[in-house]
Amino acid sequence: MTKILPSWGSTPIATTQNQVEVISTPTLSELETTVRNGLNILRRTFFEVALALSAIKKRKLYSLKGYSNYTAYCVKEWKLNKTYAYDLLKAAEVVTNLIPQIEKNPQSFSAIAEDHNLPQNEFQCRQLSKIKDPKLQKLAWEKVLEVSVEGKITAQTIEQVVIQMQSTSLLKLPLNIPTPKTIIRLVGNNPDLKALSGCWGIVTQAHEYSCNIETCLGDASHIHPQYLMVLKEIKYSNAMIILNRVRKINQSNHINYTVRNLLQEIATSPIPQLNEWQEFYLSATESQLKRFP
């Protein structure tokens, strides 16, 4: 009786009177083909999921299951955290910008995408999403494909092209850079400012195309004005007093979770102003911290 093991490229390793046993020895080319096919399936599935969730959010279909918002729906129904749920929306936006016809018929993604060279993963989509103009976003991806050596797209290549494209677009747009001491709020979906999202702050330095700001929870430099909303009729002196008080407490190693929640609430309040409850607990915290050297 002869026994043959299934394999890609097979080599006999033992021979007996009635049996030949064979062991699998796949070649590099065969293994890479398997990897390539699997990654193509993963990439296609990733975009299909992103497009489906994007449609659910746009049409507010999550409400049919009793959810009040997209985030709650993703967390409860699909066990996705908020960050990844919104990264998927960015991916859907990017692929829609690269292939506009996808938006009208997302179910046909697999057939349509076969003729297009799309980003390979969520990271590449996130980098491209930093460019807000859909046309410039498409041009940036075409540039990435053009300059990539042997079709190998690296994170550094995408980052360099995105920065170059952003600089070019900034030169074409009229900019209204806030002057120092202007009270602003951080707005928009800037992945580099997640920790300060929604915070109000004060402009400390203005540049030709951006400005530096300080907030209750930290500083940020070279921020494009598209991510800033000017808060009018707010006194600089009052805002500065609150900012300095909060920053001093925030730098302490002796505050607990409750105090940090209070500081977060003040830092993201609609305007730089303390209500009675906030003033009471902020003053109490300042008094307690005086006990420490």
Contacts in CASP RR format, 6 or more apart in sequence:
PFRMAT RR
TARGET T0000
AUTHOR 0000-0000-0000
METHOD contacts of the structure
MODEL  1
MTKILPSWGSTPIATTQNQVEVISTPTLSELETTVRNGLNILRRTFFEVA
LALSAIKKRKLYSLKGYSNYTAYCVKEWKLNKTYAYDLLKAAEVVTNLIP
QIEKNPQSFSAIAEDHNLPQNEFQCRQLSKIKDPKLQKLAWEKVLEVSVE
GKITAQTIEQVVIQMQSTSLLKLPLNIPTPKTIIRLVGNNPDLKALSGCW
GIVTQAHEYSCNIETCLGDASHIHPQYLMVLKEIKYSNAMIILNRVRKIN
QSNHINYTVRNLLQEIATSPIPQLNEWQEFYLSATESQLKRFP
1 18 0 8 1.000
1 19 0 8 1.000
2 18 0 8 1.000
2 19 0 8 1.000
2 20 0 8 1.000
3 19 0 8 1.000
3 20 0 8 1.000
3 21 0 8 1.000
3 22 0 8 1.000
4 10 0 8 1.000
4 20 0 8 1.000
4 22 0 8 1.000
5 21 0 8 1.000
5 22 0 8 1.000
5 23 0 8 1.000
5 24 0 8 1.000
6 24 0 8 1.000
7 22 0 8 1.000
7 23 0 8 1.000
7 24 0 8 1.000
7 25 0 8 1.000
7 26 0 8 1.000
8 24 0 8 1.000
8 25 0 8 1.000
8 26 0 8 1.000
8 27 0 8 1.000
8 30 0 8 1.000
9 24 0 8 1.000
9 25 0 8 1.000
9 26 0 8 1.000
9 27 0 8 1.000
9 30 0 8 1.000
10 22 0 8 1.000
10 23 0 8 1.000
10 24 0 8 1.000
10 25 0 8 1.000
11 22 0 8 1.000
11 23 0 8 1.000
11 25 0 8 1.000
12 20 0 8 1.000
12 21 0 8 1.000
12 22 0 8 1.000
13 21 0 8 1.000
13 22 0 8 1.000
13 23 0 8 1.000
14 20 0 8 1.000
14 21 0 8 1.000
39 120 0 8 1.000
43 118 0 8 1.000
43 120 0 8 1.000
43 121 0 8 1.000
44 109 0 8 1.000
44 110 0 8 1.000
44 113 0 8 1.000
46 91 0 8 1.000
46 121 0 8 1.000
46 122 0 8 1.000
47 91 0 8 1.000
47 92 0 8 1.000
47 95 0 8 1.000
47 109 0 8 1.000
47 113 0 8 1.000
47 118 0 8 1.000
48 106 0 8 1.000
48 109 0 8 1.000
48 110 0 8 1.000
49 88 0 8 1.000
50 88 0 8 1.000
50 89 0 8 1.000
50 91 0 8 1.000
50 92 0 8 1.000
50 95 0 8 1.000
51 92 0 8 1.000
51 95 0 8 1.000
51 96 0 8 1.000
51 102 0 8 1.000
51 106 0 8 1.000
51 109 0 8 1.000
52 106 0 8 1.000
53 70 0 8 1.000
53 74 0 8 1.000
53 85 0 8 1.000
53 88 0 8 1.000
53 89 0 8 1.000
53 92 0 8 1.000
54 88 0 8 1.000
54 89 0 8 1.000
54 92 0 8 1.000
54 93 0 8 1.000
54 96 0 8 1.000
54 106 0 8 1.000
55 61 0 8 1.000
55 106 0 8 1.000
56 62 0 8 1.000
56 70 0 8 1.000
56 73 0 8 1.000
57 70 0 8 1.000
57 89 0 8 1.000
62 69 0 8 1.000
62 70 0 8 1.000
62 72 0 8 1.000
62 73 0 8 1.000
65 73 0 8 1.000
65 77 0 8 1.000
67 73 0 8 1.000
67 76 0 8 1.000
67 77 0 8 1.000
70 85 0 8 1.000
71 82 0 8 1.000
71 85 0 8 1.000
74 80 0 8 1.000
74 82 0 8 1.000
74 85 0 8 1.000
75 81 0 8 1.000
75 82 0 8 1.000
75 85 0 8 1.000
80 88 0 8 1.000
83 194 0 8 1.000
86 189 0 8 1.000
87 122 0 8 1.000
87 125 0 8 1.000
87 126 0 8 1.000
88 122 0 8 1.000
90 125 0 8 1.000
90 126 0 8 1.000
90 129 0 8 1.000
90 189 0 8 1.000
91 119 0 8 1.000
91 122 0 8 1.000
91 125 0 8 1.000
91 126 0 8 1.000
93 129 0 8 1.000
94 119 0 8 1.000
94 125 0 8 1.000
94 128 0 8 1.000
94 129 0 8 1.000
94 137 0 8 1.000
95 102 0 8 1.000
95 109 0 8 1.000
95 113 0 8 1.000
95 118 0 8 1.000
95 119 0 8 1.000
95 125 0 8 1.000
96 102 0 8 1.000
96 103 0 8 1.000
97 134 0 8 1.000
97 137 0 8 1.000
97 138 0 8 1.000
98 116 0 8 1.000
98 118 0 8 1.000
98 137 0 8 1.000
98 138 0 8 1.000
98 141 0 8 1.000
99 112 0 8 1.000
99 113 0 8 1.000
99 116 0 8 1.000
99 118 0 8 1.000
101 112 0 8 1.000
102 108 0 8 1.000
102 109 0 8 1.000
102 112 0 8 1.000
102 113 0 8 1.000
105 112 0 8 1.000
117 145 0 8 1.000
119 125 0 8 1.000
119 128 0 8 1.000
119 141 0 8 1.000
119 153 0 8 1.000
120 153 0 8 1.000
123 155 0 8 1.000
124 153 0 8 1.000
124 155 0 8 1.000
124 158 0 8 1.000
126 191 0 8 1.000
127 155 0 8 1.000
127 158 0 8 1.000
127 159 0 8 1.000
127 162 0 8 1.000
128 137 0 8 1.000
128 140 0 8 1.000
128 141 0 8 1.000
128 158 0 8 1.000
128 162 0 8 1.000
129 137 0 8 1.000
129 189 0 8 1.000
129 191 0 8 1.000
130 162 0 8 1.000
130 166 0 8 1.000
130 190 0 8 1.000
130 191 0 8 1.000
131 137 0 8 1.000
131 140 0 8 1.000
131 162 0 8 1.000
131 165 0 8 1.000
131 166 0 8 1.000
131 169 0 8 1.000
132 226 0 8 1.000
133 169 0 8 1.000
136 165 0 8 1.000
136 168 0 8 1.000
136 169 0 8 1.000
139 165 0 8 1.000
140 161 0 8 1.000
140 162 0 8 1.000
140 165 0 8 1.000
143 161 0 8 1.000
143 164 0 8 1.000
143 165 0 8 1.000
144 153 0 8 1.000
144 157 0 8 1.000
144 158 0 8 1.000
144 161 0 8 1.000
145 151 0 8 1.000
145 153 0 8 1.000
147 157 0 8 1.000
147 161 0 8 1.000
148 154 0 8 1.000
148 157 0 8 1.000
166 224 0 8 1.000
170 209 0 8 1.000
170 224 0 8 1.000
175 209 0 8 1.000
175 225 0 8 1.000
176 225 0 8 1.000
177 206 0 8 1.000
177 207 0 8 1.000
177 208 0 8 1.000
177 209 0 8 1.000
177 210 0 8 1.000
177 211 0 8 1.000
177 225 0 8 1.000
178 184 0 8 1.000
178 203 0 8 1.000
178 206 0 8 1.000
178 211 0 8 1.000
178 225 0 8 1.000
178 228 0 8 1.000
178 230 0 8 1.000
179 203 0 8 1.000
179 206 0 8 1.000
180 203 0 8 1.000
180 204 0 8 1.000
180 205 0 8 1.000
180 206 0 8 1.000
181 202 0 8 1.000
181 203 0 8 1.000
181 236 0 8 1.000
182 202 0 8 1.000
182 203 0 8 1.000
182 230 0 8 1.000
183 200 0 8 1.000
183 201 0 8 1.000
183 202 0 8 1.000
183 230 0 8 1.000
183 231 0 8 1.000
183 234 0 8 1.000
183 236 0 8 1.000
183 239 0 8 1.000
183 272 0 8 1.000
184 200 0 8 1.000
184 201 0 8 1.000
184 202 0 8 1.000
184 203 0 8 1.000
184 213 0 8 1.000
184 228 0 8 1.000
184 229 0 8 1.000
184 230 0 8 1.000
184 231 0 8 1.000
185 198 0 8 1.000
185 199 0 8 1.000
185 200 0 8 1.000
185 201 0 8 1.000
185 228 0 8 1.000
185 229 0 8 1.000
185 231 0 8 1.000
186 193 0 8 1.000
186 196 0 8 1.000
186 197 0 8 1.000
186 198 0 8 1.000
186 199 0 8 1.000
186 200 0 8 1.000
186 201 0 8 1.000
186 213 0 8 1.000
186 215 0 8 1.000
186 220 0 8 1.000
186 223 0 8 1.000
186 227 0 8 1.000
186 228 0 8 1.000
187 198 0 8 1.000
187 227 0 8 1.000
187 228 0 8 1.000
187 229 0 8 1.000
188 197 0 8 1.000
188 226 0 8 1.000
188 227 0 8 1.000
190 197 0 8 1.000
190 223 0 8 1.000
190 227 0 8 1.000
193 220 0 8 1.000
193 223 0 8 1.000
193 227 0 8 1.000
195 217 0 8 1.000
196 215 0 8 1.000
196 217 0 8 1.000
196 218 0 8 1.000
196 220 0 8 1.000
198 268 0 8 1.000
199 215 0 8 1.000
199 216 0 8 1.000
199 217 0 8 1.000
199 267 0 8 1.000
199 268 0 8 1.000
200 215 0 8 1.000
200 216 0 8 1.000
200 231 0 8 1.000
200 239 0 8 1.000
200 267 0 8 1.000
200 268 0 8 1.000
200 269 0 8 1.000
200 271 0 8 1.000
200 272 0 8 1.000
201 213 0 8 1.000
201 214 0 8 1.000
201 215 0 8 1.000
201 216 0 8 1.000
201 239 0 8 1.000
201 243 0 8 1.000
201 272 0 8 1.000
202 213 0 8 1.000
202 214 0 8 1.000
202 215 0 8 1.000
202 236 0 8 1.000
202 239 0 8 1.000
202 240 0 8 1.000
202 243 0 8 1.000
203 211 0 8 1.000
203 212 0 8 1.000
203 213 0 8 1.000
204 211 0 8 1.000
204 212 0 8 1.000
204 213 0 8 1.000
204 214 0 8 1.000
204 219 0 8 1.000
205 211 0 8 1.000
205 212 0 8 1.000
207 222 0 8 1.000
209 224 0 8 1.000
210 221 0 8 1.000
210 222 0 8 1.000
210 223 0 8 1.000
210 224 0 8 1.000
210 225 0 8 1.000
211 222 0 8 1.000
211 223 0 8 1.000
211 225 0 8 1.000
211 228 0 8 1.000
212 219 0 8 1.000
212 220 0 8 1.000
212 221 0 8 1.000
212 222 0 8 1.000
212 223 0 8 1.000
213 219 0 8 1.000
213 220 0 8 1.000
213 223 0 8 1.000
213 228 0 8 1.000
214 220 0 8 1.000
214 243 0 8 1.000
214 247 0 8 1.000
215 243 0 8 1.000
215 267 0 8 1.000
216 242 0 8 1.000
216 243 0 8 1.000
216 246 0 8 1.000
216 247 0 8 1.000
216 250 0 8 1.000
216 263 0 8 1.000
216 266 0 8 1.000
216 267 0 8 1.000
217 246 0 8 1.000
217 247 0 8 1.000
217 250 0 8 1.000
217 263 0 8 1.000
217 264 0 8 1.000
217 267 0 8 1.000
218 247 0 8 1.000
231 271 0 8 1.000
231 272 0 8 1.000
234 271 0 8 1.000
234 272 0 8 1.000
238 272 0 8 1.000
238 273 0 8 1.000
239 272 0 8 1.000
242 266 0 8 1.000
242 272 0 8 1.000
242 273 0 8 1.000
242 274 0 8 1.000
243 272 0 8 1.000
245 282 0 8 1.000
245 286 0 8 1.000
246 263 0 8 1.000
246 266 0 8 1.000
246 267 0 8 1.000
246 282 0 8 1.000
248 286 0 8 1.000
249 255 0 8 1.000
249 259 0 8 1.000
249 263 0 8 1.000
249 282 0 8 1.000
249 285 0 8 1.000
249 286 0 8 1.000
249 289 0 8 1.000
250 260 0 8 1.000
250 263 0 8 1.000
252 289 0 8 1.000
252 292 0 8 1.000
254 288 0 8 1.000
254 289 0 8 1.000
254 292 0 8 1.000
255 263 0 8 1.000
255 285 0 8 1.000
255 289 0 8 1.000
259 281 0 8 1.000
259 285 0 8 1.000
262 278 0 8 1.000
262 281 0 8 1.000
262 282 0 8 1.000
262 285 0 8 1.000
265 278 0 8 1.000
266 274 0 8 1.000
266 278 0 8 1.000
266 282 0 8 1.000
274 282 0 8 1.000
END
